[in-house]
Amino acid sequence: MSFDTLGLSAELLRAIGEQGYTEPTPIQRKAIPLILDGRDVLAGAQTGTGKTAGFTLPLLQRLHASTSPRRRAIRALVLTPTRELAAQVGDSISAYGRHLPLRSAVIFGGVKINPQIEKLRRGVDILVATPGRLLDHAGQRTVDLSQVEILVLDEADRMLDMGFIHDIRKVLALLPASAARQTLLFSATFSKEIKQLADRLLDGPELIEVARRNTTAERIAQVVHPVDKRRKRELLSHMIGSNNWRQVLVFTRTKHGANRLAQQLEKDGLRAAAIHGNKSQGARTRALAEFKQGKVRVLVATDIAARGLDIDQLPHVVNFELPNVPEDYVHRIGRTGRAGNEGEAVSLVCVDEHKLLRDIERLLKREIPKVVLEGYEPDPAIRAEPVQEKRHGGVRGRGRQGGDQARPRQQRRSRSARGQRRAA
Ligand code: AMP
């Protein structure tokens, strides 16, 4: 099946051709005609399914096909949980909309606000934003959302996990009523909270699901190597070196852990970089670019930093530490084996993490094969000190760490207030 049959305009088909896409992915086949038809959509799709083009293409077409009563008003708003995802969605809009006269802007925290204000002032049709920075603009009256015709919530499950529900509610209060707009909600998982949000936001939605709920792609080979905590780094370096892995994404639970591991790997002679919420946007973008170019061989990331990263055909993902939240395991290993390629997800699991592993296997509804590597056998005398789930206020009581955007808004405010006091 080709893109021609979906009802997309010549300008969009041309841009699609220039991207080198020959046929639509399943989510695109299902979502594009419904969105063109003006329907609200609740879509279950993970990163890697082509979901971004699935909503961006019909959104561009609908905006182009009609005019707004107000010139240069924001007519489409895409909310994303992280800066990286916002930037990627912005890039997709630019790429697919290159033959259309529509303007777009991307706004997120961690960078200067003034250039964003300037861009908004000049007028944009499509705005991609993370909720916190969007509300900062709304507070300063530098953004007007009263003319929004299409609202997209991308990776809605992650936005809820990150404690953004209050911010989302505030944003909704700035938009026209749901009957007057088209709303599209994309989520990798359909929890009770997502269903509640969908009930409130969507009007007679079409339900689309392409990836089975909480399952991992069969093409990803998964293995657990039981190993003592203190020997994990040595084993990781050994695996990368002896298997000659050229591009490895490694997950740690904490920002500090990511930094430390990247430094240790460098000492082992492996080019490594860490990305997490404490790194500046510039540093994160640079690390990702160098990783994609092959200059950096090992990218060490926390869950939130890695969420939504568009890295294609990644052959190896390593869980240096298992995530506190089992769903994150699914997201992590979803980075590998994309676009029909074979992928391998390796987890280094110490005795402290056995409970986390059991939770993951329960979610997957299957056991992950365990392979003890010679020379790295766990010491049976070492007793478990189970990993504590860290709890945040307002984050549904689930363990979380990560970027600035993971912190509830109140805390972000108070930190910047402290910064201002210090500066004063
Ligand atoms: P997404 O799930 O939106 O993050 O997209 C994952 C990747 O698939 C991106 O690199 C897209 O450029 C790519 N992609 C999207 N649609 C297609 C398509 N129809 N054919 C080939 N690649 C695609």
Residues whose N, C-alpha, C, O or C-beta is under 5 A from the ligand:
A	BS01	AMP	Y21 T22 E23 P24 T25 Q46 T47 G48 T49 G50 K51 T52 A53
